[in-house]
Amino acid sequence: MEPEKKSNGAFVGLGIIVIILIIGGIYMWKVNQKAVEQKDQLPAITDQDSTELDALELDASSTDAMTGVDADAIN
């Protein structure tokens, strides 16, 4: 009877999978960290932006939104 040869293939495969998961976790952590840093840096509003926003607000307030339809009567 021949002695059985021990195979370490399963352990090598498991080790490779664990290494890939660790590298993927580090990558995702770095990407999320960069996204949080960029979120903290909000762009400054310039005078031109302020003027455009004021013009949009005036346009919205002067628009007649009355359609003549009673929303409560639709039910």
C-alpha positions as CSV (number, residue, x, y, z in Angstrom):
1,M,0.0,0.0,0.0
2,E,1.4,3.4,-1.0
3,P,1.4,6.3,1.5
4,E,-0.9,9.1,0.6
5,K,0.7,12.3,-0.6
6,K,-0.4,15.4,1.2
7,S,-1.6,18.2,-1.0
8,N,-1.4,21.8,0.1
9,G,-3.3,23.1,-3.0
10,A,-6.4,23.9,-1.0
11,F,-4.4,26.0,1.5
12,V,-2.5,27.8,-1.3
13,G,-5.8,28.6,-3.0
14,L,-7.3,29.8,0.3
15,G,-4.3,32.0,0.9
16,I,-4.6,33.6,-2.5
17,I,-8.3,34.3,-2.0
18,V,-7.6,35.9,1.4
19,I,-4.8,38.1,-0.1
20,I,-7.1,39.2,-2.9
21,L,-9.9,40.1,-0.4
22,I,-7.4,42.1,1.8
23,I,-6.1,44.0,-1.3
24,G,-9.7,44.7,-2.4
25,G,-10.6,45.9,1.1
26,I,-7.7,48.3,1.2
27,Y,-8.5,49.6,-2.3
28,M,-12.2,50.3,-1.3
29,W,-11.1,51.9,1.9
30,K,-8.8,54.3,0.0
31,V,-11.4,55.1,-2.6
32,N,-14.0,55.9,0.1
33,Q,-11.5,58.0,2.0
34,K,-10.8,60.1,-1.1
35,A,-14.5,60.6,-1.7
36,V,-15.0,61.8,1.9
37,E,-12.1,64.3,1.5
38,Q,-13.6,65.6,-1.7
39,K,-17.0,66.0,-0.2
40,D,-15.5,68.1,2.6
41,Q,-14.1,70.5,0.1
42,L,-17.1,72.4,-1.2
43,P,-16.6,74.9,-4.0
44,A,-16.9,78.5,-3.1
45,I,-19.8,80.5,-4.5
46,T,-18.6,83.3,-6.7
47,D,-20.4,86.6,-7.4
48,Q,-21.4,85.3,-10.8
49,D,-23.0,82.2,-9.3
50,S,-24.8,84.4,-6.8
51,T,-26.1,86.6,-9.6
52,E,-27.3,83.6,-11.6
53,L,-29.0,82.1,-8.6
54,D,-30.8,85.4,-7.9
55,A,-32.0,85.6,-11.5
56,L,-33.3,82.0,-11.3
57,E,-35.1,82.8,-8.0
58,L,-36.7,85.9,-9.6
59,D,-37.8,83.9,-12.6
60,A,-39.3,81.1,-10.4
61,S,-41.2,83.6,-8.3
62,S,-42.6,85.4,-11.3
63,T,-43.8,82.2,-13.0
64,D,-47.5,81.5,-12.7
65,A,-47.8,78.0,-11.4
66,M,-51.6,78.0,-11.2
67,T,-53.0,75.5,-13.6
68,G,-56.7,75.8,-12.7
69,V,-56.9,72.2,-11.5
70,D,-58.0,71.4,-8.0
71,A,-55.8,68.6,-6.8
72,D,-58.2,67.6,-4.0
73,A,-61.1,67.2,-6.5
74,I,-59.1,64.7,-8.6
75,N,-59.7,61.9,-6.1
